[in-house]
Amino acid sequence: MATSFEQGKVPVCIAPPAAVEVLAGGHRLGGEYLQRVRALLASLPVLPFDEEAIESTARIAADLMTRGERLSEGDLMIAGISLRHGEEVITRDRAFGRVRGLSVRFYE
């Protein structure tokens, strides 16, 4: 069962690099927090990093390099996977706004 964002208005899934980031934070804090993170991740569908997502990620990286911009490798993969699967990225990181064609919702 997927968890929802904003009281069930938007289904939520997660890209593998984002799951790693969240789980790393859980391991850092440990205890009950780690258990809650594991439960959250278990409730979210994980988007596959398939050949189309790899291609999408490479196109984004090339476009950003051509424009003299960049994203971290993890963020590139999150953007590529999300774009490939037609998913919106919900983030605080304004750098995702540089990715052409990517739907991004920012929060504070």
N, C-alpha and C positions, 0 to 999 in steps of 0.2 A: 504494500500500500504506500503510495507516494504522499509525502507531506505537502501541504499547500502553502503558498505565500499569500499574505493578506486575506485571511479568513476564507481560503478555498477559491479565490478568484483566479489564480494562476497555478497550474500544476508545476511542480518543481522536480527537476532531475539534476544530475551533477555530472560534470566531465571528470575523468580520472585524475588529472592534475589538481583540480580543485578539491577532490576527495582526499588526496594526499596532503594538501595544505591543511585542511580541516583536521584530519586525523593526527598530523604532526603536532598541532596545537593541543589536541586531546592528550597525546602522550607526554607533552611537555608539562601540562597541568596535572595529569594523572587522576587517580581516584574516581570519584563520582562523575567528574567532568568527562573523563575518558569514556566511561560507560554510557553517558548521555550522547556523546559524539558517535560512538559505535551504533547506538540505537537509531540515531538520526540517519546515519549513512545506510543502515540496513533498510530503512524505509524509502530510500530514494533510488529510482532507477538510474543506473550508470550508463551514460551514453558511450557507445563503442568508438574506439579510436581505430576505425577501419581504413581501408585504402583511400576512400573518398575523403575522409577527414584528414588523412596525411596530405593529400593533394591540396585540400583547402588551406591547411596550415602553411604549406610551402608557398602557395600563391600570396597569402597574407604577408609572409616574411619577405618575399621578393618585392611586393608593392611597398612595404614600409622601408626596406633598404633603398629602393629607388628614390624614395622621398627623403632619405636621410634620417629616418625615424626608426625606432625599434621598440619591441616589447621583450620582456623576459621570455625564455624558452617555455616555461610553464604557462604564462599568459598567452603566448602564441598558440599553444596547443588547445587551451580553453577556448580561444576565439575560433580556431579552425574547426574544432569539434562542434561547437555551438552553431557556427554558420552552416556546416555540412548538414546538421540535423534540423535546421530552421528554428533553433531555440534562442530565446532572448537571454543575454547575460545580465544578471542582477549583481551589481558591484558598487563599491565605493571608489574603485580605481578609475580615475578619469582617462587614463591611457587607453582604455578599451575604445574610447570615442574616436580614436585615430584609425580604427579598422573599418574600411569601406564596406558597406553592405551589412554590417553586423548590427543587430538590434540590441541596444543596451539600455538598461534602466539603472539610473544612479540613485543611491540613497546615502544618507548621512549617518 
